[in-house]
Amino acid sequence: MSFDPNFLDRLRDQVSIAEVVGRRVRLIRKGREHSGLCPFHNEKTPSFTVSEDKGFFHCFGCGAHGDVIGFVMKTEGLSFPEAVEKLAGEANLPLPKRDPREAETRQRRTDLHEALEEACRWFEEQLQAPGGAEARAYLQGRGLSAATLRDFRLGFAPDQRGALRKALNARGVDDGRLLEAGLVKRPEGAGPDVPLRDYFFNRVIFPIPDRRGRIIAFGGRTLSPDAKPKYVNSPDSPLFHKGRVLYNMARARQAAHDGNALIVAEGYMDVIALAQAGFSGAVAPLGTAITEEQIAELWRMAPEPVVCLDGDAAGQRAAQRAVERALPALRPGCSLGFATLPAGEDPDSLIASQGAAAMARVLAAAQPLAEVLWTGRLAAGRSDTPERRAALRQELMAAVERIQDPGVRQEYRQEMLRRFDEAFGFKRRSGRELGREPGRGRGAGRWDQPEVRPAPPRQAPSLLRRRPEQVLLALAVAHPDAALERIEELAAAPLQAPDHRRLREALVDWLAEAGDLDSSALQCHLRGQGFSGLLDGLSGPQIYLHESLARPEAPPRDVRKRIGYWILRVRENSGGRPSLAPGLDETAATGQGGEAQGAGTATERAMAEESTAQQRVIERFDTSEVAD
């Protein structure tokens, strides 16, 4: 039985040769390849290698060589059709039905490739023709060099209905092939006698190659400000399925093999700008959220590609969608990283304004998938009651259970429970029970109550004075809209720590100028100003234990009140000695009165001062002396 070459290519792409070989050979990963003892001859020193990128195995000792199908044939004694059927079954890939017209089908696909290649050449010609002046000016205005235009084969579809059809008809491409390739379309509701229309017109054209570099589709960006949509892609065809293909796949595949980072950007221009700046391993999905098939394609190129997203709320939602798509398919060594761009920037604009070094810093700060999963779930709702914490834990465990690989699932279960412990102060009964399969073993999955402490740990007076400043800044960063309403008080608060004053200055400047009061955008801006380390200290249990409303999901009305409260706390702690707020006498503010005067260490006196002052400020706050 003969198989369609395209089916065999898809089978080889969907089946991991390292996984198949790893069932019979103990493989050790070495860089981009795996090595082990050859299964086809006796040896003591490994000379057998497996390349996932190239899709073959090779033994330098006995010369055995082949792809995943050949390995199954050799090790299991199967014929070629039997090996194909076995692997297709494992990949849940339906076998194509025998078609006596297979040769005709292959020829048809070849004809479509030729039609699309001819169209690509014609689009390139139009870009360089006099009618392409506006398109050239647009691309030059985006900073693209002539060499980049050639490398990516960018083109132009003129604003002349039927121009492509007429030109390709003259070059021997009939209407049937143009229609099947997605180069022309029939007007909606029109009969067969109505002339076909070009699919693209008055658009910059981005050719879309397959993994072998053959043109299979096009994307087009309109030059008219009123045209909708801004970008369009070719319709699905026998050669092109939008959810399976990544833009720039062939170039990025080679770049990743050469050791460059594999970067997932949002669109064509981002990919091209990244490549021009030296980041040659950039790809992009085609106008949709990244799919499971595209994630599998990424992992065939590199084990941990980096998804580069905008720093706004939409970018964070896109990150969570990518996490959801990737979770079931996670396997040892294969995951995703997530790099967040500064607010208002995409790779194209960031490189244009700040250069390749700024982009490199963003990529270097990429977070692992586990971190994005945790922070996304934590930010999705409040966790200030036992019921809400239980719901959070339940959601985390439900997400973990979607991971199919048992080893990775176990690691994620341990990681999420560890993070939960650290965030909320819980303590597991036994470290060995952490991450056991639900219901396995006595006491598995049981929790102790938070550890009971008879008194809070004693801290130095300087730390006690620093904490109110941290909490105040945490509230302002998490809720910039509420902070803006108290911006004058915030700007005048007597912060003692120099790093806090610098952060406050940057924060107030942003509040005064920003049009979009979004916490994510603010944090991206501040991190870009060099405050990443300080911001990391303004979130987490050390802050939330003092002020639960420092979480982003807290109600704005309550947050405004609490900002006022913490401004008073900062004032009372300024200078190491409380500056009295109206209505507080010195005895009450310092906690020195009666028998306690002069007694105890400096630390004890500072703790007493903070406790008494906090209670008096709360009393004033509750009686509305701090205006809402």
ZAMARGU-4260 file (C-alpha; in steps of 0.2 Angstrom, whole numbers, plus 5000, padded with zeros to 4 digits):
<rodrens>
0) 5000/5000/5000 | 5007/5017/4995 | 5004/5032/5006 | 5002/5051/5002 | 5019/5059/5005
5) 5010/5073/5014 | 5002/5061/5026 | 5019/5053/5030 | 5026/5070/5033 | 5012/5074/5045
10) 5014/5057/5054 | 5033/5061/5056 | 5029/5078/5063 | 5016/5072/5075 | 5026/5057/5082
15) 5041/5061/5093 | 5056/5050/5087 | 5064/5053/5104 | 5049/5046/5113 | 5048/5031/5101
20) 5066/5027/5102 | 5066/5030/5121 | 5055/5015/5124 | 5069/5004/5119 | 5084/5014/5122
25) 5089/5024/5138 | 5092/5041/5130 | 5102/5055/5138 | 5099/5073/5132 | 5114/5082/5126
30) 5110/5099/5119 | 5098/5098/5104 | 5101/5079/5103 | 5099/5062/5113 | 5112/5049/5114
35) 5112/5031/5120 | 5118/5013/5117 | 5114/5007/5100 | 5100/4994/5099 | 5107/4987/5083
40) 5124/4981/5089 | 5133/4978/5105 | 5143/4992/5112 | 5148/4999/5129 | 5151/5017/5124
45) 5136/5026/5117 | 5138/5030/5098 | 5119/5031/5094 | 5111/5048/5092 | 5093/5054/5090
50) 5089/5071/5083 | 5071/5077/5086 | 5074/5092/5075 | 5080/5083/5060 | 5068/5068/5063
55) 5081/5054/5062 | 5092/5042/5072 | 5110/5038/5067 | 5123/5026/5074 | 5141/5031/5072
60) 5146/5013/5076 | 5137/5002/5064 | 5130/5015/5053 | 5111/5012/5056 | 5101/5026/5051
65) 5083/5031/5048 | 5067/5040/5053 | 5054/5035/5066 | 5045/5024/5054 | 5062/5015/5050
70) 5066/5013/5068 | 5049/5004/5072 | 5052/4993/5056 | 5069/4988/5062 | 5065/4985/5080
75) 5048/4977/5079 | 5050/4968/5062 | 5036/4976/5054 | 5033/4981/5036 | 5032/4999/5030
80) 5013/4999/5030 | 5012/4990/5047 | 5024/5003/5055 | 5014/5017/5047 | 4998/5010/5054
85) 5005/5007/5071 | 5012/5025/5073 | 4997/5033/5066 | 4986/5023/5079 | 4997/5030/5093
90) 4996/5048/5086 | 4977/5046/5084 | 4980/5051/5066 | 4967/5042/5054 | 4974/5033/5040
95) 4970/5040/5023 | 4958/5029/5013 | 4965/5021/4997 | 4961/5031/4982 | 4965/5025/4965
100) 4967/5043/4960 | 4982/5046/4972 | 4993/5051/4958 | 4980/5063/4952 | 4979/5071/4970
105) 4998/5073/4972 | 4998/5081/4955 | 4985/5093/4960 | 4994/5098/4976 | 5010/5101/4965
110) 4999/5112/4954 | 4993/5122/4969 | 5011/5125/4975 | 5016/5131/4958 | 5001/5143/4957
115) 5005/5150/4974 | 5023/5152/4970 | 5019/5161/4954 | 5007/5173/4964 | 5021/5176/4976
120) 5033/5182/4962 | 5019/5193/4955 | 5016/5201/4972 | 5034/5204/4973 | 5035/5212/4956
125) 5020/5224/4960 | 5029/5230/4976 | 5044/5236/4966 | 5033/5243/4952 | 5027/5262/4951
130) 5010/5257/4958 | 5019/5250/4974 | 5026/5266/4980 | 5013/5268/4994 | 5017/5251/5000
135) 5035/5253/4999 | 5034/5269/5009 | 5023/5261/5022 | 5036/5247/5024 | 5051/5259/5025
140) 5042/5269/5038 | 5041/5253/5048 | 5060/5252/5048 | 5061/5237/5036 | 5077/5237/5025
145) 5077/5232/5006 | 5086/5216/5011 | 5072/5212/5024 | 5059/5214/5010 | 5068/5202/4999
150) 5072/5189/5013 | 5053/5188/5018 | 5047/5190/5000 | 5035/5204/5004 | 5024/5210/4990
155) 5009/5221/4986 | 4992/5218/4979 | 4986/5233/4969 | 4970/5241/4971 | 4964/5234/4954
160) 4950/5221/4955 | 4955/5206/4945 | 4973/5211/4942 | 4980/5195/4950 | 4968/5184/4941
165) 4971/5192/4924 | 4990/5191/4926 | 4991/5173/4932 | 4979/5167/4919 | 4991/5174/4906
170) 5005/5164/4915 | 4995/5148/4913 | 4986/5147/4929 | 4968/5143/4927 | 4953/5149/4937
175) 4951/5132/4945 | 4968/5132/4953 | 4967/5150/4958 | 4950/5147/4967 | 4957/5131/4976
180) 4973/5140/4981 | 4963/5154/4989 | 4969/5167/4977 | 4952/5172/4970 | 4934/5170/4977
185) 4917/5170/4970 | 4906/5185/4977 | 4894/5179/4990 | 4878/5172/4983 | 4884/5174/4965
190) 4881/5161/4952 | 4895/5152/4942 | 4893/5165/4928 | 4899/5180/4939 | 4917/5184/4937
195) 4929/5179/4951 | 4937/5192/4962 | 4954/5193/4968 | 4955/5189/4987 | 4968/5202/4990
200) 4969/5220/4984 | 4977/5236/4990 | 4986/5226/5003 | 5004/5223/5008 | 5007/5205/5006
205) 5016/5193/5018 | 5019/5176/5010 | 5017/5161/5022 | 5028/5146/5019 | 5027/5129/5026
210) 5040/5121/5036 | 5050/5116/5020 | 5049/5134/5014 | 5036/5132/5001 | 5023/5146/4999
215) 5006/5139/5005 | 4996/5155/5008 | 4997/5174/5011 | 4993/5187/5023 | 4988/5204/5018
220) 4988/5221/5028 | 4977/5235/5021 | 4984/5252/5016 | 4967/5260/5018 | 4963/5267/5035
225) 4945/5263/5033 | 4946/5245/5027 | 4941/5231/5039 | 4948/5220/5044 | 4966/5227/5045
230) 4974/5210/5042 | 4967/5195/5032 | 4974/5178/5028 | 4971/5166/5014 | 4956/5154/5017
235) 4960/5136/5022 | 4964/5125/5007 | 4972/5108/5003 | 4989/5115/5007 | 4984/5128/5021
240) 4976/5126/5038 | 4977/5142/5049 | 4977/5133/5066 | 4992/5121/5061 | 5004/5134/5053
245) 5016/5147/5061 | 5022/5162/5051 | 5041/5161/5048 | 5041/5142/5053 | 5055/5137/5040
250) 5067/5150/5045 | 5064/5149/5064 | 5066/5130/5063 | 5084/5132/5057 | 5087/5146/5069
255) 5082/5136/5084 | 5092/5121/5078 | 5107/5133/5077 | 5104/5137/5095 | 5094/5153/5094
260) 5079/5157/5105 | 5062/5152/5098 | 5050/5167/5101 | 5032/5167/5098 | 5026/5185/5094
265) 5009/5191/5089 | 5010/5196/5071 | 5019/5197/5055 | 5027/5214/5058 | 5033/5208/5075
270) 5042/5193/5068 | 5050/5203/5054 | 5056/5216/5066 | 5063/5203/5078 | 5072/5194/5063
275) 5079/5211/5057 | 5086/5215/5074 | 5095/5198/5076 | 5081/5187/5084 | 5080/5175/5069
280) 5069/5162/5078 | 5053/5171/5079 | 5036/5165/5073 | 5018/5170/5075 | 5001/5162/5075
285) 4990/5168/5061 | 4977/5180/5068 | 4971/5168/5081 | 4975/5162/5099 | 4989/5149/5099
290) 4982/5132/5096 | 4987/5115/5103 | 4994/5110/5085 | 5004/5125/5085 | 5011/5122/5102
295) 5016/5104/5096 | 5024/5112/5081 | 5034/5124/5093 | 5040/5109/5103 | 5047/5101/5088
300) 5058/5116/5085 | 5063/5119/5103 | 5059/5112/5120 | 5055/5129/5129 | 5049/5143/5117
305) 5046/5160/5124 | 5028/5167/5121 | 5030/5186/5120 | 5015/5196/5125 | 5009/5213/5128
310) 5009/5220/5146 | 4991/5225/5146 | 4976/5215/5153 | 4973/5208/5135 | 4991/5201/5135
315) 4988/5193/5152 | 4972/5185/5146 | 4981/5178/5131 | 4995/5171/5142 | 4982/5162/5152
320) 4974/5155/5136 | 4991/5149/5131 | 4993/5140/5148 | 4976/5132/5146 | 4981/5125/5129
325) 4998/5119/5134 | 4994/5110/5150 | 4987/5094/5144 | 5002/5092/5132 | 5016/5096/5144
330) 5030/5082/5145 | 5047/5081/5152 | 5058/5094/5145 | 5045/5103/5135 | 5036/5119/5142
335) 5033/5137/5137 | 5041/5153/5144 | 5031/5170/5145 | 5040/5187/5142 | 5029/5202/5146
340) 5033/5218/5136 | 5031/5235/5144 | 5014/5243/5143 | 5010/5250/5126 | 5024/5241/5117
345) 5025/5227/5105 | 5042/5219/5099 | 5041/5230/5083 | 5039/5246/5093 | 5051/5242/5107
350) 5065/5238/5095 | 5062/5254/5085 | 5062/5265/5101 | 5074/5256/5112 | 5084/5244/5102
355) 5088/5226/5102 | 5095/5226/5119 | 5079/5231/5127 | 5070/5216/5118 | 5084/5205/5124
360) 5081/5210/5142 | 5062/5207/5140 | 5066/5189/5134 | 5079/5186/5148 | 5065/5190/5161
365) 5053/5177/5154 | 5043/5168/5167 | 5041/5149/5167 | 5023/5142/5164 | 5021/5136/5182
370) 5023/5154/5188 | 5011/5161/5175 | 4998/5147/5180 | 5000/5152/5199 | 4999/5171/5197
375) 4985/5170/5185 | 4974/5159/5197 | 4979/5170/5212 | 4975/5186/5203 | 4958/5179/5197
380) 4949/5181/5213 | 4950/5185/5232 | 4958/5173/5244 | 4955/5181/5260 | 4943/5168/5268
385) 4945/5150/5271 | 4931/5146/5258 | 4940/5157/5245 | 4957/5149/5248 | 4949/5132/5247
390) 4942/5137/5230 | 4959/5143/5224 | 4967/5127/5229 | 4953/5117/5220 | 4956/5127/5204
395) 4974/5124/5205 | 4972/5105/5207 | 4959/5104/5193 | 4972/5113/5181 | 4986/5101/5186
400) 4975/5086/5183 | 4973/5091/5165 | 4992/5087/5163 | 4993/5070/5154 | 5011/5065/5158
405) 5011/5058/5175 | 5028/5063/5180 | 5025/5081/5175 | 5008/5081/5183 | 5016/5075/5200
410) 5029/5089/5199 | 5016/5102/5195 | 5005/5096/5210 | 5020/5098/5222 | 5024/5115/5215
415) 5007/5122/5216 | 5005/5115/5234 | 5021/5122/5239 | 5017/5139/5232 | 5000/5138/5241
420) 5009/5134/5258 | 5021/5149/5256 | 5007/5161/5252 | 4995/5157/5266 | 5006/5150/5280
425) 4999/5132/5279 | 5010/5117/5284 | 5009/5100/5277 | 5009/5085/5289 | 5023/5076/5280
430) 5034/5082/5266 | 5033/5065/5258 | 5014/5067/5257 | 5016/5083/5247 | 5009/5079/5229
435) 5003/5061/5232 | 4990/5056/5220 | 4973/5060/5228 | 4966/5047/5239 | 4982/5037/5239
440) 4990/5033/5256 | 4984/5038/5273 | 4983/5056/5276 | 4986/5061/5258 | 4980/5078/5254
445) 4976/5083/5272 | 4980/5100/5279 | 4985/5107/5296 | 4978/5123/5302 | 4990/5138/5300
450) 5003/5137/5313 | 4998/5144/5330 | 5010/5157/5336 | 5008/5164/5354 | 5015/5181/5348
455) 5022/5189/5332 | 5040/5188/5329 | 5050/5203/5336 | 5057/5214/5323 | 5069/5228/5323
460) 5062/5246/5325 | 5068/5250/5307 | 5059/5236/5300 | 5043/5241/5309 | 5045/5259/5302
465) 5048/5252/5284 | 5033/5241/5284 | 5019/5254/5283 | 5029/5262/5268 | 5029/5245/5259
470) 5010/5242/5262 | 5006/5260/5256 | 5016/5258/5240 | 5009/5241/5237 | 4991/5248/5238
475) 4995/5262/5226 | 5003/5250/5213 | 4989/5237/5214 | 4976/5251/5213 | 4982/5266/5203
480) 4964/5273/5201 | 4962/5274/5220 | 4980/5281/5222 | 4976/5295/5210 | 4962/5301/5221
485) 4975/5303/5235 | 4989/5308/5224 | 4993/5324/5234 | 4993/5315/5251 | 5004/5301/5243
490) 5016/5313/5236 | 5018/5322/5253 | 5019/5306/5264 | 5036/5307/5273 | 5044/5291/5267
495) 5060/5287/5276 | 5068/5274/5264 | 5077/5281/5249 | 5072/5267/5238 | 5054/5270/5243
500) 5055/5288/5239 | 5062/5285/5222 | 5048/5272/5218 | 5035/5285/5225 | 5042/5298/5213
505) 5041/5287/5198 | 5023/5281/5203 | 5017/5299/5205 | 5024/5304/5189 | 5015/5290/5180
510) 4999/5293/5189 | 4999/5311/5183 | 5002/5307/5165 | 4995/5290/5161 | 4978/5290/5153
515) 4975/5271/5157 | 4975/5268/5175 | 4979/5249/5174 | 4990/5241/5187 | 4998/5229/5175
520) 5003/5244/5164 | 5010/5253/5179 | 5020/5238/5185 | 5027/5236/5167 | 5032/5254/5167
525) 5040/5253/5184 | 5050/5237/5180 | 5056/5246/5165 | 5062/5260/5176 | 5073/5247/5186
530) 5061/5244/5201 | 5058/5225/5198 | 5067/5220/5214 | 5057/5233/5224 | 5040/5228/5216
535) 5043/5210/5220 | 5044/5214/5238 | 5027/5223/5238 | 5017/5208/5234 | 5015/5191/5243
540) 5011/5185/5260 | 5023/5197/5269 | 5012/5212/5263 | 4995/5203/5262 | 4996/5198/5281
545) 4996/5216/5285 | 4984/5222/5272 | 4973/5210/5262 | 4966/5225/5251 | 4984/5226/5243
550) 4977/5212/5231 | 4972/5219/5214 | 4954/5212/5216 | 4950/5222/5231 | 4935/5234/5230
555) 4941/5252/5225 | 4930/5261/5239 | 4938/5251/5253 | 4956/5254/5245 | 4954/5272/5245
560) 4950/5272/5264 | 4965/5260/5267 | 4977/5271/5257 | 4972/5285/5269 | 4975/5274/5284
565) 4992/5269/5279 | 4997/5287/5275 | 4993/5291/5293 | 5004/5276/5298 | 5018/5282/5288
570) 5017/5300/5296 | 5017/5292/5313 | 5032/5282/5310 | 5042/5296/5301 | 5059/5300/5309
575) 5059/5285/5320 | 5047/5294/5332 | 5029/5296/5329 | 5024/5313/5323 | 5007/5316/5332
580) 4991/5316/5322 | 4978/5328/5328 | 4969/5321/5343 | 4983/5310/5349 | 4993/5314/5364
585) 5011/5309/5366 | 5007/5296/5379 | 4995/5287/5368 | 5006/5289/5352 | 5022/5282/5360
590) 5014/5269/5371 | 5024/5276/5386 | 5013/5278/5401 | 5011/5272/5419 | 5022/5257/5424
595) 5028/5254/5406 | 5038/5270/5405 | 5056/5267/5402 | 5054/5248/5403 | 5060/5235/5391
600) 5072/5235/5376 | 5071/5247/5362 | 5063/5233/5351 | 5050/5230/5364 | 5046/5249/5365
605) 5045/5251/5346 | 5033/5236/5345 | 5023/5244/5359 | 5023/5261/5350 | 5017/5253/5334
610) 5003/5243/5342 | 4996/5258/5352 | 4998/5270/5337 | 4990/5258/5325 | 4975/5255/5337
615) 4973/5274/5339 | 4974/5277/5321 | 4961/5264/5317 | 4949/5272/5330 | 4951/5289/5321
620) 4949/5280/5305 | 4933/5272/5310 | 4925/5288/5316 | 4928/5295/5299 | 4942/5308/5304
625) 4951/5301/5288 | 4939/5307/5274 | 4934/5295/5261
</rodrens>
